Amino acid sequence: MKNMLGPKFFLWLDGRYNLEPIKNLILHKKVPVHKHTLWYYMGGVTLFLFFIQLATGILLLMYYQPGENNAYESLKFILIKVKFGWLIRNLHAWSANLMIFFAFVHMFSVFFTRAYKNPRELTWVSGFILLVLGMAFGFSGYLLPWNELAFFATKVGTDIAGAVPFVGEELKIILRGGEDVTGATLSRFFGFHVAILPAIFTIFLIIHLLMVQRQGMSEPEFFKNLPEGKKKYISFVPDFAMRDFFLWLLVFYLLLFLTVFYQWELGLKANSLASAPAGIKPEWYFMFMFQSLKILPPHILFLEGETFGVLFFSAAGLFWMIIPFIKFKNKLLSKQSFMRYFGILVVLFIIIMTVIGYLE
């Protein structure tokens, strides 16, 4: 680092900010190499896509105008009149979907490699909260084009939020800014999307990254049990960083391909007096929940089917978040085996319900 920054400049900064811990982290951090090493890169790819979200979102903000009378027209102006506006908008949309996809991959890879165990329980919790916040980004940003599909999908989504027992109606009014989806809803979602959620997300992201850097890469049980002479490590800089950067390039090429050849249609402007278009569907990462709620009967025990579904997914999400803290004792099945089978069922459920939702 001294050679990179220059010895005098480094000494000047080091005397004021004590850069030795950072230098030691960069120069001495090691990454274990084994058959699951590939999964270490998924978090970095997710972070890379978040940076693209941040950069493209800032560029879109230069021309986007929130408001019932301006949102659709300003986005149309971006797509038609602004140079490369269509490219920035499509980059933003596709990187959002890819970011959620790789966040799911990262989460399940951590789960199946059991990297959430002691001492990384809070790292798992912060990562799960980041995934939920990322999905909230998608939900709030979906309405901002103020097109027909987004309008009615938001109406359905906020109706589902209204099914939460005791606080559902108040929650729906808070989200909508009133009884119905209107320009006030658009203003609130814009505030959530560009101010509230980014602030909360940044805090948890910093916490999550600090935890990862402080604790280092998790080593699987089979790797820990190897003799010291058979364990292989690579340096974080430059070896792991260069591999990570190469994967970022591959993902960026994929993102450019999707952006250029599969563009997001703007559709028709939202009209609250029009009938809802056929086949309204949420984003793919909400589809498994949406489809599950659709197939539930009208009433389950003493609850409405939709209310039961909302409670079930809320409880399931809470259970998933606190998995590292759950004690499991069973003579026939160990916690490791139970969690493996449970995780496989969760993945299959998400995939099957998503596929069914799109086939209908």
Residue pairs with C-beta under 8 A, 6 or more apart in sequence:
1 10
1 19
1 23
1 26
1 27
2 10
5 13
10 19
13 19
14 20
25 213
25 236
26 236
26 237
27 235
27 237
29 213
29 216
29 235
29 236
29 237
30 216
30 233
30 234
30 235
30 236
31 37
31 40
31 217
31 233
31 234
31 235
31 236
31 239
31 240
32 217
32 219
32 223
32 231
32 232
32 233
33 232
33 233
33 234
34 220
34 222
34 223
34 232
36 109
36 113
36 220
39 106
39 109
39 110
39 113
40 217
40 240
41 243
41 244
41 247
42 102
42 105
42 106
42 109
43 106
43 212
44 244
44 247
44 248
45 102
45 106
45 247
45 248
45 251
46 99
46 102
46 103
46 106
47 205
47 209
48 248
48 251
48 252
49 95
49 98
49 99
49 102
49 251
49 255
50 99
50 205
52 91
52 92
52 95
52 252
52 255
53 92
53 95
53 96
53 99
53 137
56 88
56 89
56 91
56 92
56 95
57 92
57 194
59 88
60 78
60 88
60 89
60 92
61 194
63 74
63 77
63 78
63 82
63 85
64 71
64 74
64 75
64 78
64 144
65 71
65 73
65 74
66 144
66 186
66 187
66 190
67 183
67 186
67 187
68 146
68 182
68 183
68 186
69 183
71 144
71 145
71 146
71 186
72 145
72 146
72 147
72 266
72 269
72 270
75 89
75 144
75 145
75 146
75 266
76 266
77 85
78 85
78 86
78 88
78 89
79 85
79 86
79 89
79 266
80 86
86 263
87 259
87 260
89 264
90 258
90 259
90 260
90 263
90 264
91 255
91 259
93 264
94 255
94 258
94 259
94 262
94 264
95 255
96 137
96 138
96 141
97 138
97 283
97 284
97 285
98 251
98 254
98 255
98 258
99 134
100 131
100 134
100 135
100 138
100 283
100 285
101 285
102 251
103 130
103 131
103 134
104 131
104 285
106 127
107 127
107 128
107 131
108 343
108 347
109 115
110 116
110 124
110 127
110 218
111 323
111 339
111 343
112 340
112 343
113 218
113 220
114 220
114 221
114 336
114 339
115 124
115 218
115 220
116 123
116 124
116 323
116 324
117 324
118 324
119 215
120 211
120 215
120 218
120 324
121 324
121 325
122 211
123 208
123 211
123 212
123 215
124 321
124 323
124 324
125 321
125 322
125 324
126 204
126 207
126 208
126 211
127 208
128 320
128 321
129 204
129 321
130 201
130 204
130 205
130 208
132 317
133 197
133 200
133 201
133 204
134 201
135 285
135 286
136 192
136 197
137 193
137 197
137 201
138 283
138 285
138 286
139 154
139 157
139 283
139 286
140 189
140 190
140 192
140 193
140 197
141 189
141 193
142 150
142 153
142 154
142 282
142 283
143 150
143 151
143 154
143 181
143 185
143 186
143 189
144 150
144 186
144 189
144 190
144 193
145 266
145 267
146 186
146 269
146 270
147 266
147 267
147 268
147 269
147 270
148 267
148 268
148 269
148 270
148 271
148 274
148 277
149 267
149 277
149 280
150 270
151 181
151 270
151 271
151 272
152 276
152 277
152 280
153 280
153 281
153 282
154 181
154 185
154 189
155 180
155 181
155 276
156 280
156 282
157 282
157 286
158 172
158 175
158 176
158 181
158 185
159 172
160 290
160 293
160 306
160 310
161 168
161 171
161 172
161 175
161 310
162 168
162 169
162 171
162 172
163 304
163 306
163 307
163 309
163 310
164 171
164 307
164 310
164 311
164 314
165 307
165 311
168 307
168 310
173 179
174 188
175 185
175 188
175 189
176 182
176 184
176 185
176 188
177 184
177 185
177 187
177 188
178 184
178 185
180 272
181 272
182 272
223 231
234 240
281 287
281 290
281 357
281 358
282 290
284 354
284 358
287 353
287 354
287 357
287 358
288 349
288 350
288 353
288 354
288 357
289 309
289 313
289 353
290 357
291 353
291 354
291 356
291 357
291 360
292 309
292 313
292 353
293 305
293 306
293 309
293 310
294 357
296 305
296 306
296 308
296 309
297 305
298 304
298 305
299 305
300 308
301 308
303 311
319 326
320 346
323 339
326 335
328 334
328 335
328 338
328 339
330 338
